[in-house]
Amino acid sequence: MGSGLELFIDRLGAESIRLSFTRPHVPSNKIAGPLPTTVAEYTAPTMSTGGPLIDLRRYADREHLLLASYAMHSSDSAGRVEHESPHAYRGPYGRDRDRILHSSAFRRLSGKMQVFTGEMGTYHRTRLTHTFEVASVARTLARVLRLNEDLTEALALMHDIGHPPYGHCGEDVLSECMQSVGGFSHNQFALTIVEELEQRYHAFAGLNLSAETLAGQDTRAHKSEAAVGRAPLLEVQIVDAADSIAYDAHDIDDALQMGLLSIDSLSELRIIRRAMRRVREKAGELPTGAMRQLLVHELIDLQVSDLLQVSIELLQTAQGMTADDVRDAGIRVHHSETLAAERAELERFLFNAVYRHPRLIPVRESAANRVRVLFDVLSQTPSRLPLRFRRRAESLPLDRVIGEYIAGMTDQFCDQQFASLEHSTAGPLADW
């Protein structure tokens, strides 16, 4: 490399730009002078003509410097359904992230439990806390793999936005009630929310998100089709992986805290034994409460580290490829065979020991009954739907509209509307 660092930037425009930095040798643990920390401190480098060469204040320039070739670059976006002028300092996926974050549907996730319901306490996770945990894991994966963090975060924040009340129990009941319209999918409903139901802009319905953000959610709604042939964007893949990593570890945390599981019963699983060895190597023997928290941390770190190790090696073959090239080649990130087998064992255990736990059955049945009664009453008396949904029912199947209305509810709001049915036989229910 000679006396300087030569950095080639070939995605900044029609012509390649060659940027050469020369700096004195410094020890590896030092930097030659302070780096800019704010836009105000940064002065764009200039060529001899005095024109700007590259400006780190522009998101496109930062992406081209920092992202891998196979990441989804904002400049390659297919755009939005409704045209909007580019933002001065936020890229398209950063705008998507912010629109999702500020949406009403996102805020309602705080009132939707992950697995357990509010009847079983308040410690355990809501859909909102789970979503933030997924976003945290996904951002870590994206940063190490040099993928688009803005797109990754937008996808992570959106991934559960369509979940109905009462966790998977609510989804199961809605699927039964909506057989006439093909059942219910929370992943598909998330698209309905961001494309139709959210009303935050006068010029268009929905949030008008970028094509890639919508396509990533559509991939979640059609996972079996996405598992073969052309691969999803890598950003989509790592959000799916982060979701699985987060809910496995955190369902264990919640179940241990509630006494549905014990450390001893979990110790029969290979991945748990491996994580516990790592805890003991660092901290020795611990009380159960402390072991629970450290165990969850190690479970996440173990899975993230394994996924990164395999993915970094896999993506060595993708150097120089574009995001579309990687998709066409069918490249999919994954865990090692050993960890994948251990995760499958863990998930089988959780399905039987937690999701079918005797303490959960009556709670789930009670919640399922509330959803079913609400659906049946609204089917028989659609005049009790809020005005907005009565208007949707003029052009859409009634069962679909009723399902949308119920799916948008929080757990508590669903309880309240169920109580309204019991105390009144007339008048529309409240809109969420």
N, C-alpha and C positions, 0 to 999 in steps of 0.2 A: 504493500500500500504506500510505500515511500514515506515522505515526511508529513503527509496530510491524510485526512479521511475524505474519500470521494464518495459522494452520495448521489445516485442517479434517481431522478424523479421523472418517470416517463408517463405519468397519468394526469399531468396538470393542464394539458391543453393539446392542441394539434401537434405541437413540436415538443421533442424531449428537451428537458432543461437539465443541465449538469451543474450541480452546486458543489463547490469544493471548499472544505474548511481546512485550515492549517492552524494547528495549535501546539504549543510547546508540550513536551513530555511531562506528565505529572504522575505521581504515584497512583496506583489503581484505586485506592480508597479516597482519592481527592478529586475535586473538579477544579478546573482552571477558571476561577471567578464565579460569582453568584449567577444563578439562572434567573430569568425574569419570572415573576410570580403573578403579575397582573397584566392586563391589556395595556394599561398606561405605561408600564415599565418597558414594554417591548417596542423596539424600533425595527421595522422591516428592513432586511438587508437590501442593498441596492447594487445594481450593476454599474459599470463605469459610466453608463449614460445617465445614471441617476434614477432610472426606473425601478420599480419594485421587482424583486426576484421571487420571493415567497413571503407570505404573511401568515404567521401562525394564528392570527386572530380570525382567519377564515376557516370555517369548519372543513371545507373541502381540502384545503392545504394540509391541515392537521391530519385528516384521514389518509391522504396520500403518503405522508411521512411515516405514520404510525401503524397503519393497518397492513396486513398481509395481502398479497394479490388476490387470494381466494376469498377474502372477506367481502361482504356486500357493501360497496362504496355508494355513498349518497348520490354521486354524480351519475350512477347507472340506474337510479330508481326509475320505475315506469310511471311515477307521478301519482296523482290523485284523480278520482272521478270528476270532481269539480275543481277546475283550475284555480290555483292560488299563487300569487307572486311569492318568490322565495323570501324567507325571513333574513333580516340583516345579519344575524349572528347565530341563529340556530339552524341546524340541519333538519331535513324532513323527518328523520326518525326521532330526533330530540323533540320536535313539535308533537309528534304522535305520542311520545311518552307523556308529555305534559298534558295533552288533551285527555288521555286515559286517566291520569292521576287526578285531574280536576273534575272528572265526570261524576254524576250522581250515582251511577251504578257501582263505581269503584268505592265510594264512601259506604255504600250499603253492605259491602263485604265485611265490615266490622260487626255486623249483626247476624252473620251467617256462620254457624259453627262448622268446623272442619270434619270431624267424625262424630263427636259427642254433642249433645244438645245442652242448652243452658240449664236444664233440669239437673244436670250432673255436676254442677259447679262452674266456676268462672276462670279457673287456671288454664284450662286447655285452650288450644289454638282456635282462632277464628279463621275464616277464609282470608281476611286481611293480613293477619300476622303471618300466615302461611305464604301469602303472596310476596310479602317483603322478604321472607327467608329465601324463597325461590329466586327472587331478583338478586339477592346478595350472592348466592352460589353461582348463578348464571353470569353475573358480571365478572366474577373471579375467573371463570372458565374463559370468557370472551377476552379478557385482558391478556391472559397467558397465551392464548392461541392467536392473538392479534386479530380478533374479529371485531365487528362493529358493535361497540358497547351500547350506543343509543338504541339501535334496533333490538338488540338483545334485551335491554331493559324494558322497552315498549312491549315486546312480546311477553315477557315475564309478568308485567303488571296487568296485562290483558288476559292471561291464560285462564283464570278462574272467574272472570267477571260475569259469566252466564250461569253460575251455580245457583240452583233454587234453594229455598230454606230447608233446614234439617239434613244437610249433608247428602250422602248418597241415598239415604232413605227417601228424601224428597224427590230425587231424580227417578228412582225406581217407580214410585207411585205415579208420577207424571207420565212416565213412559207407558205405563199400563193404561192410564186414562186417555192418552192421546194416540192410541193405536190407529184410529181412523185417518190420522195425518202423518203416519210413519213414526210415531213415538216421539220421545224428547231427547235431545242431546244438549248438554250445557255448553259444549264447544261450539255447536252451531248457533245456539241462542246468543252467545257472546257476539257473534257477527251481526245478528239482528239488532242487538243493543247499540252497537257502535255505528251501524249503517242506517238504522231507522228510528229507534226509540229515544235515544238521547237527543235533546233539543237545546243546543247551546249556541247555535248560529242562525241568524235570520235568513241567510242565503241558501242553506241546504239542510236536509235532515241528517241526523247522525253527526259523527265527528269528522267525516271526510279524511280518513286516515290514508297513509301511503299504501300503494298496491302491495308492497312486500310485507307490511304488517298484517294486512288483511289475508294475504296468501298464507302467511305463517299460521294464523289462527284456523284457516280453512284446512290446512294440513292436519291440525289436531282433530278437526271434525271428521277427517277421513283417513285415520291412521293406517288402516289395513291397505288402502290403495297406495299410501305414501311409503309403505315398507318395501315395495318392490319397484324396479325400474328407476326412473329419474329420482335422484335424492332431493330432499328438501334443502334449503339453504342451511349452512352450518350453524348460523345463529338460531334457526328454528330447532335444529337438533339438540343444541346444548341447553336450550330452555326446557325441552322435554326431559332431558337427562337430569337437569337441576330439580325439576318438579319431583321426579321419582326419588332422587337422593334425599330431598328435604322431607317429603311426607313419610318415607320409611323411618327415618331417624326420629322425627318429631312425633309420630304416632306412638313409637316406643316410649318417648319421654312422657307423653300425656298418659299412656296406659300405666306406666310405672308409678307416676305421681298419684293416680286414682286408685292404685291397688289392684288393677285388673291383671297385671303381670308382676312377676318377681324376677330379680336378678338371676336367681337359681334356674328358673324355667328358661330364661333367655340363654343361659350359658350352654345349653344343649346345641346352640346354633354356631356354626363355624365362624361366621363373620363377627358375632358377638365375642366369642373367645379371643379372636384376633384383636379386636378393639380393646378388650379388657386387659390383654397383655400389654398393650401400648400404654394404657392408663397406669398400670402398676409399675411399669418401667420408669415412668415419669414422677409418679406421686406415691408409690407404695400402696399399702392397704388403706382403704378409706371407708367412712360410714356410708350407708346405703344412699342417703340423699346426695352426698358429694359424688359418689360413684355414678349415680344416674346422670348428673349434669356433664361430667367429664366423658362418660360413655357416649352420650349423644354427640359431643364435639368430635370425639375420635371416629365415630361412625361416619360423620360427614367428611372429615378430613381424609379418612381412608378411601372413601369412594371417589372423592374429587381427585386425589393424588393419582389413583389408579387410572381414572378416565383421562387425565392429562398426559400421563406417561404413554399410554397407548395411542392417544390422539396425536401427540407431538411426533411420534415416530411415523404414524400413518400419513400425516400431512407433509412429511418431508418430500413425498412423491408429488405433492400438489404445488410446490414452489413454482411461481411463474404462471400458474393457472388462474383464471378468473373464477368468480363465483358460479357463473353458468357452466364453465368447464368442469368444475367439481361436481355440480349437479348432474351433468350429462354422464360423467364417469361413474356415477352411483356411489360416490365416497360417503361413508357413514361412520361417524365416530362411535366408539363403543368401549365397554370395559373389557378387561382381560377375561379369558375363559374362566379362570379360577374365581375371580370376584363375581362374574355374572352368575355362576352356579351358586355361590354363597348368597347372593342377593335374591335369587329365585327361591332358595330355601327359606330365607327370612320372610319373604312376602307370603309364601304358603302358610307359614306359622302365624303371621299377623292376621291373615284372613280367617283362620279357624279360632285362634285364641283371643283375638280382640274384636274384630268386626262381628263375630257371632257369639260374643260373650253373653252369658245368661243375664247379666245386669243390663245389657244394652237392649235386649229383645223387647221388654215391655215399653221402654222409652221410645224405641223405633216404631212399635205398633201404634202407640198413642199419636205420635207425630204423623204417621202415615194415614191414620184415620182422619185427622184434621184436614190434610191435603185432599183426601178423597171426597170428604163431605163438601168442602168448598167447591171442588170441581163439579160435583153432581148438582149442587144447588144452582150454580151459575149456568150450567148446561140447561137446566129446566127453566130458569128465570134470567135470561141474559140481560134483562133490564137492570139487574143489580150490579152489572159491570160499571166501572167509572166511565165517564163520557168519552174519554180518549180511546178506550178499548171498545166501546160500543161502535165508535166510528170506524175503527180498524176492522171490526166484524162485518161491516158493510161490503168489504172487498176481499176478506180473507175467511177461511173456514173458522167457524165458531170455536171448535175444539182447540185450534192452534192459538187463537187469541186468548182464550181462558188460560191455557197453559203458560202463555207469555206473562199474563198478569200475575199468576201465582208464582212463577219462577223468579220474578223480579222482587218478591217480598223478602224481607228479613225474617228470621225466626219469630221475633217478637211481634212484628207487624202481622204475620200470618196468624199468630195466636189471637191478636186483637180482632182481625176480620172474622175469624171463626166465632169469637164471642159475639160479634155483631149479628151474625146469622142467628144465634140462639136467642138474642134479645129483641130482634126486630125481623119482621117478615116482609118489609117493604123498604124501598129506597136504595140507591146505589151504595156500594162499599167505597171506602176511601181509595184514592190513587196514591201510589208511592212516588 
